[in-house]
Amino acid sequence: MLQFLKGHLSRFGLAIVFIILSSLFEGVQLSFILPVIDRIFTNKPIIVPNKVPVFLSNIVNKLNSTDIHTLFWAVPLGFVVLFGIKQVVLFWSDYLMNDIAQAVMRDVRCKLFERIQTLSLDYFSRKRVGELVSRITNDVGTIENAISYAVTDLFKQPFLILVFMVISFTINTKGTLIVFLMFPCIGWPMVLISKKLRKIAKNTQEKMADINSHLMETISGVRILKAFGTEKYEIQRFRQQNHDYYKLRMKTIRNLILMGPIT
């Protein structure tokens, strides 16, 4: 997939910068909001681990020395400003990734069409028109999700994990190491479900190609169908193919929904 990004590297690099910034905001919110709220409502000083950077230690000391009545008004305003900046960063990261996804889809459609135009007549005699149309329309659509969401997660989630790991080790090293023992329990069912999803996805694409082929054949050859009175037969065929596609889509949805509760 990444080879299709060659013509869009500048925008992609900028999107990655915004993704990393948004991940940092997530870490700041997580690590600061609860201690600061405790400081305001219980008037107890925020405890700073020895391993935190100096600038963070200075911020915490400033919060500890500030009157809680001042913090009561200042902290919410500060978080609103941070939240606003975070939303701007998220907007541009999502916008740029979607822009790249749409551009890649445009390029892939053009390349597929150019490739199809170079193929021999023998190839077209062996392939259904609807199947070729499905490759350019339906199958290319899967790239949109792959780039807009999968590639975004490929860069965002590891960085988020790194940020949260640093925070976790700072709070409690032994506790974090114990949590790491749970990772295989999370990873194993996800690998199994992912393999199943890949198989279902391929079958789903093939089934959509069948539906497109059926539509092309029946609509372009409607005069022949009416001449032989085979409308009911073709309706039944389409109904069966449509139902098969529905079952495959529901299998995909079921596995995706299962991922959350299992993990």
C-alpha positions, -999 to +999 in steps of 0.1 A: +000+000+000+028+024+009+042+025-027+011+044-037+021+073-014+052+082-035+035+112-051+021+125-019+050+123+005+050+159+015+013+159+026+018+125+042+048+137+062+027+167+074-002+144+083+022+122+104+034+154+123-002+162+132-009+126+142+022+126+166+011+160+180-025+147+187-010+117+204+011+139+227-021+159+236-037+125+245-009+118+269-010+153+284-047+150+291-044+116+306-015+124+329-026+158+342-063+159+345-068+136+375-039+150+396-050+186+390-086+179+398-074+162+431-054+193+438-084+216+434-110+196+453-088+180+481-062+208+484-035+181+486-002+187+467+004+167+435+031+140+441+058+141+415+078+109+407+116+113+407+119+102+371+098+130+354+116+157+333+126+190+349+101+211+330+072+188+342+085+190+378+085+228+375+049+229+362+037+206+391+056+228+417+038+259+402+004+241+405+012+231+441+021+267+451-009+283+434-041+290+455-068+264+448-094+291+442-072+305+414-067+269+400-105+264+401-110+290+374-076+288+356-073+250+351-106+245+333-098+274+310-064+259+303-079+226+294-105+242+271-076+259+253-056+226+251-088+208+239-093+234+212-057+231+199-060+193+200-092+194+179-075+217+153-046+192+151-070+163+148-089+180+121-058+186+099-045+151+105-078+135+095-083+160+066-048+154+051-051+116+055-085+115+037-071+139+010-043+114+004-067+085+004-089+101-022-059+111-044-045+075-042-079+061-052-080+084-082-045+073-092-052+036-088-084+038-108-065+055-137-037+029-135-062+000-135-081+015-165-048+021-184-038-015-177-071-029-188-068-010-221-035-028-229-048-063-224-056-087-253-090-096-267-084-131-254-083-117-219-117-100-224-132-132-238-123-150-205-134-122-181-168-109-173-174-072-179-191-068-145-161-083-128-137-058-144-160-029-135-161-042-099-123-042-097-122-005-107-152+007-086-158-016-056-123-030-049-105+004-052-130+016-025-113-006+000-081+014-004-099+044+010-104+027+044-069+013+042-052+047+039-077+069+058-079+047+088-054+018+087-023+038+077-033+065+102-036+039+130-003+023+118+015+056+128-008+069+155-014+039+177+023+028+182+031+064+191+001+065+215+013+032+231+048+047+235+034+078+252+012+058+276+041+033+283+063+062+294+035+076+316+028+041+331+065+033+338+068+068+354+038+060+377+046+024+386+073+003+369+064-031+384+027-027+378+034-018+341+057-049+337+029-071+351+004-056+326+028-065+297+022-102+306-014-097+293-002-087+258-001-122+244-037-128+257-048-097+237-027-104+206-037-141+201-074-136+195-068-105+174-045-125+151-072-152+147-099-127+140-077-108+115-070-139+095-107-147+094-115-111+083-090-113+054-106-145+041-141-130+044-130-098+027-117-116-003-150-136-006-170-104-002-151-088-031-157-118-053-194-118-044-197-081-053-180-089-086-207-116-092-234-091-084-219-064-108-216-090-136-252-101-131-264-065-133-244-058-164-255-090-182-292-086-173-295-049-179-276-048-212-293-080-224-328-070-212-344-075-247-332-111-248-345-118-212-379-105-221-380-124-254-374-157-235-394-147-205-366-154-180-372-123-157-383-144-127-353-167-130-329-137-131-346-120-102-342-152-081-305-154-091-299-118-081-318-123-048-296-153-039-263-134-048-275-104-029-283-125+002-249-142+000-233-108+000-254-098+030-243-129+049-206-122+042-210-085+053-226-097+086-198-121+092-174-092+089-194-070+112-198-098+138-160-103+139-153-066+141-178-062+170-162-092+188-128-076+188-138-049+213-152-072+241-125-098+236-096-073+240 
